């Protein structure tokens, strides 16, 4: 990696030599490789599921400067997979929690925290400071933003993604290899791909994919081995099977192609059809929504209505509201005949997103007396029944 010509020569202290001794006795790493790690500057975007193993292992490996971008706080739902955070960290900034753990692991490294969302306004300034970017995000706007910024600045993008029992990893924008847009030229329609919060993720899965990303990062720094360039590694945890797909650079790619048309960062929330962070649009029009407190009043007053729960059967085992009509969202088109257009219908899910889609579908089908319970069962637990589990 490039270094300042006026900087003093980089060396390892006796304590560092002892710490990294298992690296130093490997001919593929040795003293020269460990000094490369010490001089390396890596930006880690996200201190969550993927960011946890990444942060821990890159710190332990002796990467000299690590930047972390995250603006979230630790929640109980994170602890099943985000192993860099502990129970006592709930409610604390993820940056503070992650930096504390990484410093405990290795006090010889520099850690820079960026408590902000990565945006088109700040991405180039932040990424420019680093040699390698590791993408640990879980949303499409940020993935496209990171990709385009890396291509524009000529920085490798070590990519990973996870969902339920499946994960994937590769290295984008390295030398003449493909970028994220070569694989996914267009984002999926907003709301089509469920998030981990909606669809779930095996807690161990980000450990596997994050460690693969960390391995690729270290290989890039060392200049060793064969990086995952032009190869998409797919992992199926249920089958315990890895397979590989070849990726080719798209010469007509608007960012990394022969004649790029995107030469500066764009509005990625607009590109992906989602609201900007801090400017979230309501999940459905206000007149189509009802607050959980109002639904509770309808129960108490004996109003006649149908509570349509569109969650999956396994979610109903966690919690459910009284007297619900249970039709998973995916089955709604084929089971719509079970509902009466004359009935007042209140749709519900976990957080109000799937039920909003159900309301939109039913209204297109001619149902007029249907509303979405805002915030789903989680908001019901917060505002109506604190004894109900949240998940």
MOZI-V641697 format. One record per run of one state. SS is the DSSP state (H for helix, E for strand, L for the rest). FROM is the first residue (numbers start at 1). TO is the last residue. Records with the same first field share a line. If there is no record, write none. Layout:
BEGIN
SS->FROM-TO + FROM-TO
END
This chain:
BEGIN
L->1-13 + 20-20 + 25-29 + 40-40 + 46-48 + 62-64 + 70-72 + 74-75 + 79-86 + 90-92 + 106-109 + 115-122 + 128-131 + 136-139 + 154-155 + 165-165 + 173-179 + 184-195 + 200-200 + 202-204 + 223-228 + 230-230 + 237-240 + 247-267 + 273-285 + 291-291 + 302-305 + 310-312 + 317-323 + 327-328 + 339-344 + 349-352 + 365-369 + 374-375 + 384-391
H->14-19 + 21-24 + 30-39 + 49-61 + 76-78 + 87-89 + 94-105 + 123-127 + 140-153 + 180-183 + 196-199 + 205-222 + 268-272 + 286-288 + 292-301 + 313-316 + 329-338 + 353-364 + 376-383
E->41-45 + 65-69 + 73-73 + 93-93 + 110-114 + 132-135 + 156-164 + 166-172 + 201-201 + 229-229 + 231-236 + 241-246 + 289-290 + 306-309 + 324-326 + 345-348 + 370-373
END
